[in-house]
Amino acid sequence: MTLMDKIDELRDKLNKSIECEDNFEELYELSKRLDKLIVSYYANKNNKMSS
């Protein structure tokens, strides 16, 4: 599974949690995990561009 696949999967999970009005703590944790994956994606992308 690629990093982009993981981002897509977690984004979908977060969106479903928002639609189901899950508790704030769960939404926040999913959001933080998604943010970390996105940061990793851009860090990897920037490293490839500068090489």
PyMOL Python script that loads the backbone (N, CA, C, O; Angstrom):
from pymol import cmd

cmd.read_pdbstr("""\
ATOM      1  N   MET A   1       0.857  -1.177   0.000  1.00  0.00           N
ATOM      2  CA  MET A   1       0.000   0.000   0.000  1.00  0.00           C
ATOM      3  C   MET A   1       0.900   1.236   0.000  1.00  0.00           C
ATOM      4  O   MET A   1       1.802   1.362   0.829  1.00  0.00           O
ATOM      5  N   THR A   2       0.647   2.126  -0.921  1.00  0.00           N
ATOM      6  CA  THR A   2       1.443   3.347  -1.018  1.00  0.00           C
ATOM      7  C   THR A   2       1.011   4.358   0.045  1.00  0.00           C
ATOM      8  O   THR A   2      -0.047   4.231   0.661  1.00  0.00           O
ATOM      9  N   LEU A   3       1.845   5.342   0.235  1.00  0.00           N
ATOM     10  CA  LEU A   3       1.521   6.408   1.180  1.00  0.00           C
ATOM     11  C   LEU A   3       0.243   7.125   0.754  1.00  0.00           C
ATOM     12  O   LEU A   3      -0.584   7.484   1.592  1.00  0.00           O
ATOM     13  N   MET A   4       0.088   7.328  -0.546  1.00  0.00           N
ATOM     14  CA  MET A   4      -1.124   7.984  -1.041  1.00  0.00           C
ATOM     15  C   MET A   4      -2.364   7.129  -0.763  1.00  0.00           C
ATOM     16  O   MET A   4      -3.425   7.662  -0.439  1.00  0.00           O
ATOM     17  N   ASP A   5      -2.233   5.817  -0.887  1.00  0.00           N
ATOM     18  CA  ASP A   5      -3.347   4.918  -0.563  1.00  0.00           C
ATOM     19  C   ASP A   5      -3.729   5.034   0.909  1.00  0.00           C
ATOM     20  O   ASP A   5      -4.911   5.054   1.255  1.00  0.00           O
ATOM     21  N   LYS A   6      -2.716   5.110   1.770  1.00  0.00           N
ATOM     22  CA  LYS A   6      -2.968   5.254   3.206  1.00  0.00           C
ATOM     23  C   LYS A   6      -3.670   6.569   3.505  1.00  0.00           C
ATOM     24  O   LYS A   6      -4.577   6.625   4.335  1.00  0.00           O
ATOM     25  N   ILE A   7      -3.245   7.625   2.823  1.00  0.00           N
ATOM     26  CA  ILE A   7      -3.889   8.931   2.995  1.00  0.00           C
ATOM     27  C   ILE A   7      -5.344   8.859   2.565  1.00  0.00           C
ATOM     28  O   ILE A   7      -6.229   9.333   3.278  1.00  0.00           O
ATOM     29  N   ASP A   8      -5.595   8.273   1.409  1.00  0.00           N
ATOM     30  CA  ASP A   8      -6.970   8.148   0.912  1.00  0.00           C
ATOM     31  C   ASP A   8      -7.841   7.343   1.872  1.00  0.00           C
ATOM     32  O   ASP A   8      -8.976   7.720   2.162  1.00  0.00           O
ATOM     33  N   GLU A   9      -7.298   6.235   2.357  1.00  0.00           N
ATOM     34  CA  GLU A   9      -8.046   5.374   3.266  1.00  0.00           C
ATOM     35  C   GLU A   9      -8.388   6.094   4.574  1.00  0.00           C
ATOM     36  O   GLU A   9      -9.522   6.038   5.049  1.00  0.00           O
ATOM     37  N   LEU A  10      -7.404   6.761   5.136  1.00  0.00           N
ATOM     38  CA  LEU A  10      -7.632   7.464   6.397  1.00  0.00           C
ATOM     39  C   LEU A  10      -8.554   8.668   6.206  1.00  0.00           C
ATOM     40  O   LEU A  10      -9.363   8.971   7.083  1.00  0.00           O
ATOM     41  N   ARG A  11      -8.438   9.353   5.071  1.00  0.00           N
ATOM     42  CA  ARG A  11      -9.336  10.477   4.786  1.00  0.00           C
ATOM     43  C   ARG A  11     -10.779   9.995   4.695  1.00  0.00           C
ATOM     44  O   ARG A  11     -11.688  10.640   5.216  1.00  0.00           O
ATOM     45  N   ASP A  12     -10.987   8.855   4.031  1.00  0.00           N
ATOM     46  CA  ASP A  12     -12.335   8.294   3.934  1.00  0.00           C
ATOM     47  C   ASP A  12     -12.885   7.915   5.308  1.00  0.00           C
ATOM     48  O   ASP A  12     -14.054   8.150   5.613  1.00  0.00           O
ATOM     49  N   LYS A  13     -12.023   7.330   6.122  1.00  0.00           N
ATOM     50  CA  LYS A  13     -12.436   6.954   7.478  1.00  0.00           C
ATOM     51  C   LYS A  13     -12.802   8.194   8.292  1.00  0.00           C
ATOM     52  O   LYS A  13     -13.797   8.189   9.017  1.00  0.00           O
ATOM     53  N   LEU A  14     -12.005   9.248   8.176  1.00  0.00           N
ATOM     54  CA  LEU A  14     -12.296  10.487   8.882  1.00  0.00           C
ATOM     55  C   LEU A  14     -13.618  11.086   8.402  1.00  0.00           C
ATOM     56  O   LEU A  14     -14.440  11.509   9.214  1.00  0.00           O
ATOM     57  N   ASN A  15     -13.820  11.121   7.101  1.00  0.00           N
ATOM     58  CA  ASN A  15     -15.068  11.669   6.566  1.00  0.00           C
ATOM     59  C   ASN A  15     -16.290  10.892   7.052  1.00  0.00           C
ATOM     60  O   ASN A  15     -17.316  11.489   7.381  1.00  0.00           O
ATOM     61  N   LYS A  16     -16.185   9.570   7.098  1.00  0.00           N
ATOM     62  CA  LYS A  16     -17.293   8.756   7.599  1.00  0.00           C
ATOM     63  C   LYS A  16     -17.540   9.019   9.076  1.00  0.00           C
ATOM     64  O   LYS A  16     -18.686   9.059   9.525  1.00  0.00           O
ATOM     65  N   SER A  17     -16.472   9.196   9.820  1.00  0.00           N
ATOM     66  CA  SER A  17     -16.615   9.488  11.248  1.00  0.00           C
ATOM     67  C   SER A  17     -17.298  10.832  11.463  1.00  0.00           C
ATOM     68  O   SER A  17     -18.105  10.993  12.378  1.00  0.00           O
ATOM     69  N   ILE A  18     -16.965  11.791  10.610  1.00  0.00           N
ATOM     70  CA  ILE A  18     -17.614  13.106  10.701  1.00  0.00           C
ATOM     71  C   ILE A  18     -19.097  12.980  10.379  1.00  0.00           C
ATOM     72  O   ILE A  18     -19.937  13.545  11.080  1.00  0.00           O
ATOM     73  N   GLU A  19     -19.420  12.245   9.324  1.00  0.00           N
ATOM     74  CA  GLU A  19     -20.819  12.055   8.939  1.00  0.00           C
ATOM     75  C   GLU A  19     -21.616  11.352  10.032  1.00  0.00           C
ATOM     76  O   GLU A  19     -22.788  11.659  10.248  1.00  0.00           O
ATOM     77  N   CYS A  20     -20.976  10.406  10.719  1.00  0.00           N
ATOM     78  CA  CYS A  20     -21.653   9.655  11.783  1.00  0.00           C
ATOM     79  C   CYS A  20     -21.640  10.395  13.114  1.00  0.00           C
ATOM     80  O   CYS A  20     -22.173   9.920  14.118  1.00  0.00           O
ATOM     81  N   GLU A  21     -21.017  11.573  13.096  1.00  0.00           N
ATOM     82  CA  GLU A  21     -20.919  12.402  14.296  1.00  0.00           C
ATOM     83  C   GLU A  21     -20.283  11.652  15.454  1.00  0.00           C
ATOM     84  O   GLU A  21     -20.775  11.685  16.582  1.00  0.00           O
ATOM     85  N   ASP A  22     -19.178  10.973  15.154  1.00  0.00           N
ATOM     86  CA  ASP A  22     -18.420  10.287  16.204  1.00  0.00           C
ATOM     87  C   ASP A  22     -17.891  11.305  17.205  1.00  0.00           C
ATOM     88  O   ASP A  22     -17.929  12.511  16.964  1.00  0.00           O
ATOM     89  N   ASN A  23     -17.401  10.804  18.323  1.00  0.00           N
ATOM     90  CA  ASN A  23     -16.961  11.716  19.373  1.00  0.00           C
ATOM     91  C   ASN A  23     -15.734  12.513  18.931  1.00  0.00           C
ATOM     92  O   ASN A  23     -14.971  12.097  18.059  1.00  0.00           O
ATOM     93  N   PHE A  24     -15.579  13.648  19.552  1.00  0.00           N
ATOM     94  CA  PHE A  24     -14.530  14.594  19.175  1.00  0.00           C
ATOM     95  C   PHE A  24     -13.141  13.995  19.284  1.00  0.00           C
ATOM     96  O   PHE A  24     -12.304  14.222  18.410  1.00  0.00           O
ATOM     97  N   GLU A  25     -12.879  13.238  20.336  1.00  0.00           N
ATOM     98  CA  GLU A  25     -11.546  12.670  20.542  1.00  0.00           C
ATOM     99  C   GLU A  25     -11.149  11.754  19.387  1.00  0.00           C
ATOM    100  O   GLU A  25     -10.010  11.793  18.923  1.00  0.00           O
ATOM    101  N   GLU A  26     -12.083  10.935  18.927  1.00  0.00           N
ATOM    102  CA  GLU A  26     -11.802  10.031  17.807  1.00  0.00           C
ATOM    103  C   GLU A  26     -11.542  10.821  16.523  1.00  0.00           C
ATOM    104  O   GLU A  26     -10.611  10.515  15.778  1.00  0.00           O
ATOM    105  N   LEU A  27     -12.359  11.826  16.271  1.00  0.00           N
ATOM    106  CA  LEU A  27     -12.165  12.664  15.085  1.00  0.00           C
ATOM    107  C   LEU A  27     -10.806  13.364  15.141  1.00  0.00           C
ATOM    108  O   LEU A  27     -10.097  13.450  14.139  1.00  0.00           O
ATOM    109  N   TYR A  28     -10.466  13.852  16.304  1.00  0.00           N
ATOM    110  CA  TYR A  28      -9.192  14.556  16.467  1.00  0.00           C
ATOM    111  C   TYR A  28      -8.007  13.623  16.226  1.00  0.00           C
ATOM    112  O   TYR A  28      -7.042  14.000  15.561  1.00  0.00           O
ATOM    113  N   GLU A  29      -8.079  12.421  16.759  1.00  0.00           N
ATOM    114  CA  GLU A  29      -6.990  11.455  16.569  1.00  0.00           C
ATOM    115  C   GLU A  29      -6.847  11.065  15.099  1.00  0.00           C
ATOM    116  O   GLU A  29      -5.731  10.985  14.587  1.00  0.00           O
ATOM    117  N   LEU A  30      -7.959  10.823  14.422  1.00  0.00           N
ATOM    118  CA  LEU A  30      -7.912  10.502  12.994  1.00  0.00           C
ATOM    119  C   LEU A  30      -7.320  11.668  12.207  1.00  0.00           C
ATOM    120  O   LEU A  30      -6.520  11.471  11.293  1.00  0.00           O
ATOM    121  N   SER A  31      -7.716  12.865  12.567  1.00  0.00           N
ATOM    122  CA  SER A  31      -7.210  14.059  11.892  1.00  0.00           C
ATOM    123  C   SER A  31      -5.710  14.214  12.084  1.00  0.00           C
ATOM    124  O   SER A  31      -4.997  14.544  11.137  1.00  0.00           O
ATOM    125  N   LYS A  32      -5.226  13.981  13.293  1.00  0.00           N
ATOM    126  CA  LYS A  32      -3.790  14.070  13.559  1.00  0.00           C
ATOM    127  C   LYS A  32      -3.019  13.022  12.769  1.00  0.00           C
ATOM    128  O   LYS A  32      -1.963  13.318  12.212  1.00  0.00           O
ATOM    129  N   ARG A  33      -3.539  11.801  12.717  1.00  0.00           N
ATOM    130  CA  ARG A  33      -2.873  10.738  11.949  1.00  0.00           C
ATOM    131  C   ARG A  33      -2.834  11.099  10.469  1.00  0.00           C
ATOM    132  O   ARG A  33      -1.823  10.883   9.800  1.00  0.00           O
ATOM    133  N   LEU A  34      -3.925  11.643   9.962  1.00  0.00           N
ATOM    134  CA  LEU A  34      -3.980  12.044   8.562  1.00  0.00           C
ATOM    135  C   LEU A  34      -2.982  13.168   8.288  1.00  0.00           C
ATOM    136  O   LEU A  34      -2.284  13.148   7.274  1.00  0.00           O
ATOM    137  N   ASP A  35      -2.915  14.129   9.174  1.00  0.00           N
ATOM    138  CA  ASP A  35      -1.948  15.228   9.027  1.00  0.00           C
ATOM    139  C   ASP A  35      -0.521  14.709   8.951  1.00  0.00           C
ATOM    140  O   ASP A  35       0.267  15.174   8.128  1.00  0.00           O
ATOM    141  N   LYS A  36      -0.187  13.753   9.798  1.00  0.00           N
ATOM    142  CA  LYS A  36       1.168  13.188   9.789  1.00  0.00           C
ATOM    143  C   LYS A  36       1.474  12.493   8.466  1.00  0.00           C
ATOM    144  O   LYS A  36       2.581  12.614   7.941  1.00  0.00           O
ATOM    145  N   LEU A  37       0.506  11.773   7.931  1.00  0.00           N
ATOM    146  CA  LEU A  37       0.715  11.114   6.644  1.00  0.00           C
ATOM    147  C   LEU A  37       0.905  12.135   5.528  1.00  0.00           C
ATOM    148  O   LEU A  37       1.745  11.951   4.647  1.00  0.00           O
ATOM    149  N   ILE A  38       0.129  13.201   5.567  1.00  0.00           N
ATOM    150  CA  ILE A  38       0.252  14.238   4.547  1.00  0.00           C
ATOM    151  C   ILE A  38       1.608  14.927   4.637  1.00  0.00           C
ATOM    152  O   ILE A  38       2.229  15.208   3.611  1.00  0.00           O
ATOM    153  N   VAL A  39       2.069  15.198   5.843  1.00  0.00           N
ATOM    154  CA  VAL A  39       3.394  15.795   6.025  1.00  0.00           C
ATOM    155  C   VAL A  39       4.456  14.859   5.451  1.00  0.00           C
ATOM    156  O   VAL A  39       5.374  15.311   4.767  1.00  0.00           O
ATOM    157  N   SER A  40       4.340  13.576   5.721  1.00  0.00           N
ATOM    158  CA  SER A  40       5.294  12.598   5.182  1.00  0.00           C
ATOM    159  C   SER A  40       5.268  12.575   3.668  1.00  0.00           C
ATOM    160  O   SER A  40       6.314  12.486   3.025  1.00  0.00           O
ATOM    161  N   TYR A  41       4.086  12.654   3.102  1.00  0.00           N
ATOM    162  CA  TYR A  41       3.947  12.655   1.650  1.00  0.00           C
ATOM    163  C   TYR A  41       4.700  13.839   1.033  1.00  0.00           C
ATOM    164  O   TYR A  41       5.474  13.673   0.091  1.00  0.00           O
ATOM    165  N   TYR A  42       4.462  15.026   1.574  1.00  0.00           N
ATOM    166  CA  TYR A  42       5.130  16.211   1.026  1.00  0.00           C
ATOM    167  C   TYR A  42       6.628  16.215   1.311  1.00  0.00           C
ATOM    168  O   TYR A  42       7.409  16.708   0.498  1.00  0.00           O
ATOM    169  N   ALA A  43       7.032  15.676   2.445  1.00  0.00           N
ATOM    170  CA  ALA A  43       8.468  15.581   2.744  1.00  0.00           C
ATOM    171  C   ALA A  43       9.149  14.666   1.725  1.00  0.00           C
ATOM    172  O   ALA A  43      10.225  14.982   1.219  1.00  0.00           O
ATOM    173  N   ASN A  44       8.516  13.539   1.432  1.00  0.00           N
ATOM    174  CA  ASN A  44       9.066  12.608   0.438  1.00  0.00           C
ATOM    175  C   ASN A  44       9.077  13.241  -0.948  1.00  0.00           C
ATOM    176  O   ASN A  44      10.033  13.074  -1.706  1.00  0.00           O
ATOM    177  N   LYS A  45       8.034  13.952  -1.268  1.00  0.00           N
ATOM    178  CA  LYS A  45       7.936  14.599  -2.570  1.00  0.00           C
ATOM    179  C   LYS A  45       9.035  15.667  -2.721  1.00  0.00           C
ATOM    180  O   LYS A  45       9.673  15.770  -3.769  1.00  0.00           O
ATOM    181  N   ASN A  46       9.240  16.451  -1.665  1.00  0.00           N
ATOM    182  CA  ASN A  46      10.277  17.489  -1.702  1.00  0.00           C
ATOM    183  C   ASN A  46      11.678  16.893  -1.792  1.00  0.00           C
ATOM    184  O   ASN A  46      12.544  17.429  -2.484  1.00  0.00           O
ATOM    185  N   ASN A  47      11.899  15.776  -1.086  1.00  0.00           N
ATOM    186  CA  ASN A  47      13.202  15.114  -1.136  1.00  0.00           C
ATOM    187  C   ASN A  47      13.489  14.596  -2.541  1.00  0.00           C
ATOM    188  O   ASN A  47      14.627  14.683  -3.004  1.00  0.00           O
ATOM    189  N   LYS A  48      12.504  14.072  -3.214  1.00  0.00           N
ATOM    190  CA  LYS A  48      12.691  13.573  -4.582  1.00  0.00           C
ATOM    191  C   LYS A  48      12.978  14.705  -5.554  1.00  0.00           C
ATOM    192  O   LYS A  48      13.762  14.545  -6.489  1.00  0.00           O
ATOM    193  N   MET A  49      12.348  15.844  -5.332  1.00  0.00           N
ATOM    194  CA  MET A  49      12.530  16.981  -6.223  1.00  0.00           C
ATOM    195  C   MET A  49      13.915  17.594  -6.052  1.00  0.00           C
ATOM    196  O   MET A  49      14.486  18.100  -7.018  1.00  0.00           O
ATOM    197  N   SER A  50      14.459  17.557  -4.852  1.00  0.00           N
ATOM    198  CA  SER A  50      15.750  18.188  -4.599  1.00  0.00           C
ATOM    199  C   SER A  50      16.931  17.270  -4.908  1.00  0.00           C
ATOM    200  O   SER A  50      18.081  17.709  -4.883  1.00  0.00           O
ATOM    201  N   SER A  51      16.658  16.023  -5.194  1.00  0.00           N
ATOM    202  CA  SER A  51      17.748  15.075  -5.505  1.00  0.00           C
ATOM    203  C   SER A  51      18.192  15.173  -6.942  1.00  0.00           C
ATOM    204  O   SER A  51      19.094  14.447  -7.360  1.00  0.00           O
TER     205      SER A  51
END
""", "prot")
cmd.dss("prot")
cmd.show_as("cartoon", "prot")
cmd.util.cbc("prot")
cmd.orient("prot")
